[in-house]
Amino acid sequence: MKKALSVLSIVLFLFSCTEKEKTYEELEAEVLCDVLPNVIHSFIQINLPPPPPPSSDSLEINFNIDSITKDIERQRDEIKKLAQEKNKIHIGLNSLLFSINKSEFRITNQRNISIDSLKERKFRPKELLNSTLKIKFVENDTIADRGEFIKDSQIKALSSVSRVLFNDKKTKAFFKLYPFGCLPYSIEVVSEKVNNKWVVKEIIEQ
């Protein structure tokens, strides 16, 4: 009897330690938490330096262009690093995840997607807390009315995303990012789970 109780206790302990299987919505949030900081930095407006003064000296003009290019690259590198630090970059994100159909993706990616389509849904309030980005949800109607002209000095970028589609093994994920919060411009983002973290594998401009 004691032996049976010991075995039962071990089984119950192991069962309690087993990670609970994530819901589909939790998997979507996991992908977006990991991937958005690695793609959003490209759409954050940088502070462009003033244009060089008129000059007849071509060497001076070339020097100024090189200096401007280096300044832009420096700012982009800084933004990219900040996106990986907790709450250093504040973005506005559409509270609605758009519906998606696998036919909207490149044909080679369609072959990897396990389901045909997903209906739109709203984010839950705390769904993206694990993201390094500080996210403010914006209502879809507000974005439709004002687009990227929403007045909020803290928001560095405004975006919308689609639902996330997966392959059979849930090791590859596919979604659309709308960089300025509205249609029709979008990019196709392909990510893969590597060492328990979702990393960007491919970005395809539409």
N, C-alpha and C positions, 0 to 999 in steps of 0.2 A: 504493500500500500504506500509506504514511504517512498519507495523507488518510483512508483507511478506518479506521485505528487511532485517529485523532483523533476522528472521528465516534463511533466505538464508545466511546471514553473519555468523551465528553460525555454520551452516552446513559446509560452506567453511572452517571455522577455524578448526573445528574438523577433516575435511578431510586432511588439511595441517599438522595436528599433528599426523596423523596416520602413523605408521612406514611403509616405503616402503618394500614390500615383496622382500626378497633376491633372487638373481639368484642362480642357482645350483652351479655355480663356486664360488660365494661369500660364500655359505654354506660350500663348500669344504675347502676354505681358513680359514674360522672360526674354523672348526674342527682342522685343522693342526696347526693353531696358538696356540690353547689351549692345544692340546695333545702332540705335538712333544717335548716341554720342559720336559714333564713328562715321556718320554720314552728314549730320546736320551742320558741322563746322564749315562745309563748303558753301553754305547758303547764308552765312552770317555776314552782314555788310561790314566791310573794313573801311577804315578811315583813309581815303585816298589823299596823298600829298598834293599840294597845289601844283599846277602846271608850271614848267620852267618859263622864265621870261624870254621874249623874243631875242634872238641873237643870230648874227651872221656866222658865228663860229661853229662849224659842224661838230668839232671835237667836244665843245662844251655841251651841245645838245645831246650827243651820244652819252656823255658822262652823266647828265641829268636823267636820261632814260634808264641807264643802268642803276642809278641810285634809287629811282622810283620803284623799279622792279624788285630790287633787294628789300626795300621797305615793305612792299606788298607781301613778299615771301615771308619776311620776319613776322608780320602781323598774322598771316595764315597759320604759321607754325605755333604762335602763341595761343591762338584760338583753339587749335587742334589739341594742345596740351590741356587747356582749361576745360575742354569738354570732357576730359577723363577725370577731372577733380569734382568732388561732390558739391553741387549747388553753385558752381562758379559761373555757369552760363544759364540764363533764364530764357526759356522758349515758350511760345504760345502753341498749343496743340489742340486741334479740333477735337471736341469731346465725342464726336461721332466717328467710329471706324467705318469706312465706306464698304459697301458690298463688293465682292470680287468674284470673278470667274476665271478659271485657269486658262481659258482661251485668250485672255488679255495678256498673257505672258509669252515670251519668245518660245517658239515651237520646241526647241531642245529642252527648255525648262518644263514645258507642259508634260513631257513624258515622265517627269519625276514626281509630279503632284498627284496625291492619292485621292482627293475628292474634287468634284467638279466646281463647286461654288459655295460661298457663304453669304448670308444676309448681313446687312449692316447691324451694328450694335453700338451702344454707348459705353464709354469707359466707366469703370467704377471709380469712385473718388480717390482711393488709395492704391490703385492698381499699378502705378509706375513709381512708387516710392523708392524702389531699389535702383532706379536710374541715377547716374551721376548728374544728369541734367535736372535743373529745377523747372518743373513743368507747371504751367498754368493752363487749365482747360478753358477753351473758348467755345461758345455755342456755335453750332453750324450755321444758324440763321445770321448771326453777327458777322461771321466770315463771308457768307454769301452777299451780305449788304455792303460791307466795308473792305473786304479783301485784305491786302497787306497794309491798309491805311488805318488799322486799329491803333488808337492813341494809348500807348503804354510804354513809357520810357524804359522799363525794366526788360521788356521782351526784345531779345536780340534776333529772333527769327520766328516766323509763323509757318506752321506746316499742318498738313493733314496726312493721315495714313489709311491704308485699306486694312481689311482683315488679313490675317496671316495664314497662308496655306503651307502644308507640309508634305514631305514624302512619306512613304509607308512606315519607315522606322523612326520618324520624327527626328532625323539627324540633319535634314536640310529644310530651310524655311524660305518662303517667297512672299513678298508684299510690295505694294506700290507706295511711294512717297510723293506727295504733292508739295513741293518746296515752298510755295507761296500761299498755301492754305486752300487753294481752289483749283478747279479744272481750267484748261485741259492738260496743262503741262505736268508730266509725272516722270519719275524714274523707277525702274524695276530693280529691286534689291534682292540679291540672293545671298543667303548666309548659311553657315554650316556650324554644327556644334563640335567644338574642339576643346578637349580637357574641361568639359562641363561649362563652357562659355561659348556664346554665339559670336562668331566672327564674320565679317563681310568677306564674301568670296568674289562677288561681281556686282557692278553697278552698270545698268544699261539705260541710257537716256532714250526717252520715247520721242 
